[in-house]
Structure formats: C-alpha cells, structure tokens
Amino acid sequence: MPQWLQPTLTRRVVGALLLAIFLFAVLILVEDQMDLQQTMSTDPGIGQFGREIAVGLDVIDDAALAARVLDAHLQHVNRLRARQALSPGPLLAHLVDHAGATVYPSALAFNIGKIGNGEQQIAGKAYWTYRQDGARWSLRMAEPALSRTQLLSFASWALGKQLMLAFPLMLLPLWLAVYTGLAPLRRFARRLHQLDPKHDLAPLQADLRYSELRPVGQAFDVLLDRLRQRRARERAFVHEAAHELRTPLAVVATQAHALMKAPDDTARASAASALNAAIARSAHLSSQLLDLASLDNEQPSVPTTLDLTGFCASRLAEQSALARERGISLALDAPEHLHACVDAVALHSVLQNLLDNALRYVNRGGHVEVTLGSGADGLTLSVADDGPGIAAEDHPMVFERFWRGVGHEVPGSGLGLAIVARAAERMGGRICIGDGLARPGGCGARFELQLPLLGIPSGTALNNGSVAISADQEST
C-alpha cells in the first residue's frame, strides 16, 4: 500500500468530523423537507399569493380593469418563476364574477370547486389549487405541483452547493486542529524512540497533562518498571547462579585431579566417591536452575484436568526408595479421587521440591505426611514432617533464592523453596509455612499450598480415604 494511503489518526479524525458535518447536513435537509411538507399541506405559496391578489381585486369594480390587473400580476410572477431552476410551469388564474361570467380566462381551462387550498388534476397533471370567493369576484388559481423527489433533489442540490463552497474553509481549520491536537502524541512517540533499552529504563517523564495520554504514559511506566525488575532479577540470578556453581565445579576439578594423582586403590575410590557426589550436586543445582528459569519465563499457566490423588501418590512412589534408604515413612492423606484443573508442571515442581526438602532434613525414623483436600475456598496441598523445623524468625526468608538456614549441615543450593514459591505464584496460589507434626524428638515444619478451585467435574467422587507409602513397603 502506498505511504499516502496508509491509515493515520489525522485522516481518521478529520474523516469523522467531515462525516459528522455530512450527517448534520442530512439532518437539516430532512428537517427542511418536513417543514416544506407541513407548509404545503397547511398554507402553500399559491394560497398566500392568491390571498394577496384577491385583496387587491376586491376594491376594483370594473371587470376589464380587474382582468388587466390580474393579467399584469400573473405575467410578472411567471417571468420570475421562469428564471428559477426549479420551475415546473406557469401559474394559472381564472376570475369569475357573481353571475358566473368569466372575467379573466386562463390559457388552460380548469374549474375549482373547493374553496381554499387543494390539489387536483388539470389536463392530466397534478396542480396545487386555491379558490377565494370575495364580495365582487371569485378568484381561482393553480400551480403545477412538485413531487417529493423533485423537492428533495432541489433542496439537496442547493445544500450541496453551499457545502462545496464551504468545504475548503472547513477542511483547513479541521486539519490544523487535528494536527496540532495530535502533536503531544507525536512527541510521546519520539520520546519512546529515544529510549535505549540497554541503559535507559527510567520513567518516561513525558508531557502527560492531557488526560487522553495520561493512561498510555502510565501504562508505559508500569511496563518499564516491570522490565527493570525483570532485568534486575536476571542479573541477580546469573550472578548468584555463577557463584553457586563455582563451588561444586571447583570440587569436581579438585577431585578429578586427586583421582588422577591417587597413589593407590583406596585413594582412588575415595576421590571417585567425592567426585560422584560433586557431580550429583552440580547436576541437582543445574536442574533446579533450569526449573527456576522455566518458571520465571512468565509464560501463561496451562491447566489440565488431573486426578490429584493419583498424581500425589505417583510422586510419593517415586520418592519411596529414597525414603526407605533413610528410614523415613511417607504417608498420603487424601480423598479416594479428587479431580481438578491445575498446572501439572508447576504442581510437580511444588510437590517434588517439598518432598526433597523434607527427606533431606528429617532424621532417620522420621515421618513425612502429604495431605490433600478441597473446600469452598479451593484446593490445599500440604507437606508436613517431624524434622528439626525452621526457626520462626527465619520464616520470612525461607522462600528467598539461595537462602539457607544457619546451623544445617545438609548440603543444598537454597533453591528448592524458591522454586516452590514461584510455582505457586504461577498457578495463582500461595504457599505458607507453619508447624509440623507433633511428634517426640522434633518440632517439624509444614508447607501448605493453597490454590483457587478452577474446576472439579460434576459427579466426581470425593470419598474420604487414606493412601500410605512408607519406607518399609511398596507404594499402594
């Protein structure tokens, strides 16, 4: 499409104003037509002219003089009518005395029986008529009638000529008004073009005194603020990830060197074991970093309908071998079936990291219980244990990235609970921390995920039941 045909706000606004003027002209035209129709039905021009002639003839007693006066007026009026663009024909007049004798005959013979205004056919053509019987004479007049189409065409042409003459005078002020009115928007666009996305994400500080531009400017400021926050998170994430990966990679390098220089089988076995542990830690950290990056990409959540009871049972079954190895019992308390629409990937991250966190810190012989339920407020999924717990003063910080409590010797990256919090946010829920299982030897911790109830299919069984997976038995 040529550049001059590209749509612009200026053309759009000017076009809208011109359309408004056109519609206003049409309204005037319709109103004029209605007024004209009302006038023609109540007091047409032939009636007004006939009354004036009749008043002048009433003072004349001589028939010849009355005929000459009527003929002079009639010729003068018909000459004027002939000069008009819309003239369907000459006026007709017929003057009769009281005896019925014709005083002035019209060129076209006609008779009007109705006194006052009327309309009738004369020689096969429609005429507006008027008759007035005075003290001396009976005046009958007829004028060729105009159809509604003719009247509308005449009025439209007259109004169109006026608009054509006025169009240049209207268009220039309209274009200047619109062009100057859109100048703040052009300045706003230039301010946006001047932004450097690499260095300049400060508020626009544009001229927002116009109420129409203020919401746009505020929306851009909000967008820039989000970009600043996201860039800050990315920079912090890269910095912290590099810092966290440095330690396990250094251990991998050290143990690899020790393995190569080991003097005997015992030293090689020790170095290989340490190397495998360092590699496992690096792999675990890398996996968590990838999970967190995936949750941070701000892609919309994609809920699917799941049987949450079966979903949770499968996750516990995956952890059963590790739980048996550490002597920890796992239990699931949930309805027999619970179907709902959730983001399966995000929910998997929540449950996987909460179970991994619990199995790391709970001592041998401990217990981990997963509880699933639904209510009027939505779904709840909690993971509780009887481990060492988390100090109350540390609760506000447990979901921070790379944060680890003081005094714990269990290796970790400090990303598990941060992933849980981000996944809960992605699902539109929230995660909170509370007291764990009340068992001897530990205070424990409880992490509860609360989700909005997006949908539970009708007819789904919600019978209460319990599914348990322990360290001493296979999953059921």
DOPAZA-639727 format. One record per residue (C-alpha): residue in three letters; x, y, z. Coordinates in steps of 0.5 Angstrom, whole numbers, plus 500, padded with zeros to 3 digits. Example, Ala and Ser with C-alpha at 12.3 -4.5 7.8 and 13.67 -1.06 7.14 Angstrom:
residues 2
ALA525491516;SER527498514;
This chain:
residues 476
MET500500500;PRO503507498;GLN505511504;TRP500517503;LEU495511503;GLN497509510;PRO492510515;THR493515520;LEU490518526;THR489525523;ARG486522517;ARG481518521;VAL479524526;VAL478529520;GLY474524517;ALA470523523;LEU469531523;LEU467531516;LEU462525517;ALA459529523;ILE458535518;PHE455531513;LEU450528518;PHE449535520;ALA447537513;VAL443531512;LEU439532519;ILE438540516;LEU436537509;VAL431532513;GLU428538517;ASP427543511;GLN423537508;MET419536514;ASP418544514;LEU416544507;GLN411539507;GLN408542513;THR408548510;MET405545503;SER399542507;THR397548511;ASP399554507;PRO402553501;GLY405559497;ILE399559492;GLY395561497;GLN399566500;PHE400569493;GLY392568492;ARG390572498;GLU394578496;ILE391578489;ALA384578492;VAL385583497;GLY387588491;LEU382586486;ASP376587492;VAL377594491;ILE376594483;ASP369595481;ASP371595473;ALA371588470;ALA376590465;LEU381593470;ALA380587474;ALA382583469;ARG388587467;VAL391588474;LEU390580475;ASP394579468;ALA400584470;HIS401581476;LEU401574473;GLN406576468;HIS410579473;VAL410573477;ASN411568471;ARG417572469;LEU420571476;ARG419564476;ALA422562469;ARG428565472;GLN428560477;ALA432553477;LEU426549480;SER420552476;PRO415546473;GLY411551470;PRO407558470;LEU401560475;LEU394559472;ALA389564474;HIS381564473;LEU377570475;VAL369570475;ASP364575477;HIS358573482;ALA354572476;GLY359566474;ALA361570468;THR369569466;VAL372576467;TYR379573466;PRO380566463;SER387562464;ALA390560458;LEU389553460;ALA381552462;PHE380549469;ASN375549475;ILE376549482;GLY370547486;LYS373547493;ILE374554497;GLY381555500;ASN387550499;GLY387544495;GLU390539490;GLN387537484;GLN389534477;ILE389539471;ALA390536464;GLY393530467;LYS398534471;ALA398535479;TYR397542481;TRP396546488;THR390550488;TYR387556491;ARG380559491;GLN377565494;ASP370568493;GLY370575495;ALA365581495;ARG366582488;TRP370577485;SER371569485;LEU379568484;ARG381561482;MET389560482;ALA393553480;GLU401552481;PRO404546478;ALA405541484;LEU412539485;SER414531487;ARG417530494;THR423527489;GLN424534486;LEU423538492;LEU429533495;SER433534489;PHE432541489;ALA434542497;SER440537496;TRP443541490;ALA442548494;LEU445545500;GLY451541497;LYS453548493;GLN453551500;LEU457545503;MET462545497;LEU464552497;ALA465552505;PHE469545505;PRO476548504;LEU474553509;MET472548514;LEU477543512;LEU483547513;PRO481549520;LEU479542522;TRP486539519;LEU490544523;ALA486543530;VAL487535529;TYR495536527;THR496541533;GLY492536537;LEU496530536;ALA503534537;PRO503531544;LEU502524542;ARG508525536;ARG512528542;PHE511522546;ALA513517540;ARG519521540;ARG521520547;LEU520513546;HIS524512540;GLN530516544;LEU530510550;ASP536506550;PRO533499552;LYS540497555;HIS541503559;ASP535508560;LEU529504563;ALA528510567;PRO521513568;LEU519517561;GLN518524564;ALA514526558;ASP509531558;LEU502528561;ARG498534562;TYR493531557;SER488526560;GLU488522554;LEU495521554;ARG496520562;PRO494513562;VAL498511556;GLY504514559;GLN503511566;ALA502504562;PHE509505559;ASP512507566;VAL509501569;LEU512497563;LEU519500564;ASP518498572;ARG517491570;LEU523491565;ARG527494571;GLN525489576;ARG526483571;ARG533485569;ALA535486576;ARG532479577;GLU536476571;ARG543480573;ALA542477581;PHE540470578;VAL546470574;HIS551473579;GLU548468584;ALA548462580;ALA555463578;HIS557464585;GLU553457587;LEU556453581;ARG563456583;THR564451589;PRO561445586;LEU565446580;ALA572447584;VAL570441588;VAL569437581;ALA576440579;THR580438585;GLN577431586;ALA579430579;HIS586432580;ALA586428586;LEU583422582;MET589422577;LYS594423582;ALA592418587;PRO597413589;ASP593407591;ASP586404590;THR584407597;ALA585414595;ARG582413588;ALA576410591;SER575416596;ALA577421590;ALA572418586;SER566418591;ALA568425592;LEU568427585;ASN561423584;ALA558427590;ALA560433587;ILE558432580;ALA551430583;ARG551436587;SER552440581;ALA547436577;HIS542438582;LEU544445582;SER543446575;SER537442575;GLN534447580;LEU537453576;LEU533451570;ASP527450573;LEU527456576;ALA529460570;SER523456566;LEU518459572;ASP521466571;ASN520466564;GLU513469565;GLN509464560;PRO502463562;SER500457566;VAL497452562;PRO492448567;THR490441565;THR485436569;LEU488431574;ASP486426579;LEU490430584;THR490424589;GLY493419584;PHE498425582;CYS501426589;ALA501418590;SER506418584;ARG510423587;LEU511419593;ALA512413590;GLU518416586;GLN521418593;SER519411597;ALA526408595;LEU530414598;ALA525414604;ARG527407605;GLU534408605;ARG534414610;GLY529410614;ILE523415614;SER516414613;LEU512417608;ALA504418608;LEU499421604;ASP492423607;ALA487425601;PRO480423598;GLU480417594;HIS479421588;LEU480429587;HIS480432580;ALA481439579;CYS484443573;VAL492445575;ASP498447572;ALA501440572;VAL508442571;ALA508447577;LEU505443582;HIS510437580;SER515443582;VAL512444588;LEU511437591;GLN518435588;ASN522440592;LEU518440598;LEU519432599;ASP526433597;ASN527438602;ALA523434608;LEU527428606;ARG534432607;TYR533435614;VAL528429617;ASN532425621;ARG532417621;GLY526414624;GLY522421622;HIS515422619;VAL513426613;GLU506427611;VAL502429605;THR495432606;LEU491434600;GLY484437601;SER479441598;GLY474446600;ALA470452599;ASP476457598;GLY480452594;LEU485446594;THR490445599;LEU496441599;SER501441605;VAL507437606;ALA509436614;ASP515433617;ASP517432624;GLY525434623;PRO529440626;GLY524445624;ILE525452622;ALA526458627;ALA520463627;GLU525469625;ASP527465619;HIS520464616;PRO520471612;MET527469609;VAL526461607;PHE523463600;GLU529467598;ARG533465593;PHE540461595;TRP538463602;ARG540457607;GLY539457615;VAL544457620;GLY547451623;HIS545446618;GLU550441615;VAL546438610;PRO548440603;GLY544444599;SER543450594;GLY538454597;LEU533454591;GLY528449593;LEU523453597;ALA524459592;ILE522454586;VAL516452590;ALA514460592;ARG515461584;ALA511455582;ALA505457587;GLU505464584;ARG505461577;MET499457579;GLY495463582;GLY496461589;ARG500462595;ILE505458600;CYS505459607;ILE510456613;GLY507453619;ASP508448625;GLY510441623;LEU508434626;ALA507434634;ARG512428635;PRO517427640;GLY524429638;GLY523435633;CYS518441632;GLY518440625;ALA515444619;ARG509445615;PHE509448608;GLU502449605;LEU500450598;GLN493454597;LEU490454590;PRO484457587;LEU479452585;LEU479452578;GLY474447577;ILE472440579;PRO468436574;SER461434577;GLY460427579;THR467426582;ALA467422588;LEU470426594;ASN470420599;ASN475421605;GLY481416605;SER488415606;VAL494412602;ALA500411605;ILE507410603;SER513408608;ALA520407608;ASP518399610;GLN513398604;GLU512399597;SER507404594;THR500403595;
